[in-house]
């Protein structure tokens, strides 16, 4: 591509990006609460029946009031609670008189419920709950403490955790990338060019990705936007590092700036395209998932990464060419510099690995297997109260409530059954172990009765999930068409959806990665070896990261969604580095042979893969600035996994296995003569 053509293409991309930001930016920026269960699940179908009942579209926020000295509530305290409840009902635009305030048996706590519209979500739900909290506390005597909990409060606190969080995430990510680029390039100006290009790609990718996700019927939420930004910054920086590294290498070989840049783009471009295609196709396998939020992430992140590759391949080269080799000051590459393929620390490491490939590969694989064993002892599944890394009022309010009332009061289970089967259903509900109480809560004109069922276990805890399973069995025996919903039933269905998605998406990801490697390498054995090592590395990262999450950070368990997302990112992004390495090895092998080819490939790409790995690991760790445990866990596991990929898999295991297997690794693409 000529210089004039590249500038025209870059201008078209930039103008199109500005148009996208102006035309669809506002419509793509809406924040929604994550949706973990499909519309076909029993809990979702039960929730869909709400509109059939009088005031059935309302969900209760729970106000729990106690004295600050932990004493019994006085008549004056109860009057203040009644007044606070009235203010909350007004703030929620609800009926002026709601259900009566209930005092606990020990007399030290009082509970009131405030109905909210069931269709509220995201920041709108957060605003509604904030209004209730303000109304409750305004005018409350100083010796009383009131907290708002319940299903809407948990949803609001999750949504509010993203209020401004993506801006913080973006700022911290940009700072980390800038710092690492400065260290990598040792130039006061060079780092600015890729950072600006990738930052623009991130904004365009976020807007376009959210718009596409909405257009295909998925619902992007705050978490999908944050993860997409991390992926765009991480992968985009990797692509830029590979391109600029090859540009520097060509300059050191004696080419002028223009020729060096064109050669670098021609040589690095296919690896960038192949890497991007692998990750994008892997992300699109999330469309096979049942969880709406998971499906949305697949579409939005895939679109964002396509935008990142377009910017790196079409906008970054003209930007680099505009400034010429002055960008590298004060370490400007000079013609005649020693070639990377035969000198340096990475060449010495690769040569040492190649001298004893059997011993090195066996030891490294044994280490990964040992780390993988940690996954067997890692618990999976967080309750509703364990979602936050920081203290939230919905959690503290629930803990206060659990001290004085049955735990299930905050989010009662809903049973919707035929009115004609009321007697049998009532007996089935009350006969289920773990049920505290069951109250009829209205009938519909279509002949349905809804029941409010209080469980004795904490929301979304193992005990609550077990009780919901037993409740479904007993109620379905009385009325096969009955539906069991509510927060705990939703947690049961979310866990089942996560298990299904893991069993479907993981094989699909491996098939996609394997297919891309076969197309790229056209060899029979190499793709199988590479995918096998990548899977082992991902399992090792899950084992190590799970152990660190539980034992070092003190998290009670891995979230249901963590294994799927972590495995997907580890495999897809790990193959990025594999492609960087093996495409260079395939380039060097015809002239130098299999052993020397892989040594030269490690020598040439070691620095860029290490830099890219550190950048990507650091970027994923930035997810820890968000207050949700699931995102922190993904950051920990993927960050550790990328470092394993960088320093163990790409540097040690793959070179050792390629040397050990010999020329057969490339058959039939290359002649197995040496």
ABEGO torsion letter per residue (X at the ends): XBAAAAAAAAAAAAAAAAAAAAAAAAAAABBBBBBABBAABAAAAAAAAAAABBGAABBBBBBBBBBAAGBBBBAAAAAAAAAAAAAAAAAAGBBABBBBBBBBAAGABBBBBBBBBAABBEAAAAAAAAAAAAAAABGBBAABBBBBBEAAAAAAAAAAAABGAAAAAAAAAAAAAAAAAAAAAGBAAAAAAAAAAAAAAAAAAAAAAAAAAAAAGBBBBAAAAAAAAAAAAAAAAAAAAAAAAAAAAAAAAGBBAAAAAAAAAAAAAAAAAAAAAAAAAAAAAAAABABAAAAAAAAAAAAAAAAAAAAAAAAAAAAAAAAEAAAAOABBBBBGBBBAAABEAAAAAAAAAAABAAAAAAAAAAAAAAAAAAAAABBBEBBAAAABABBBAAAAAAAAAAAABBAAAABBBBBBBBAAAAAAAAAAAAABBGBABBBBAEBBAAGBBBBBBBBABBBGBAAAAAAAAAAAAAAAAABAABBBBEAAAAAAAAAAAAAAAAAAAAAAAAAAAAAAAAAAAGBAAAAAAAAAAAAAAAAAAAAAAAAAAAAAAGBABBBAAAAAAAAAAAAAAAAAAAAAAAAAAAAAAAAAEAAAAAAAAAAAAAAAAAAAAAAAAAAAAAAAABABAAAAAAAAAAAAAAAAAAAAAAAAAAAAAAAAAEAAAAOAABBBAX
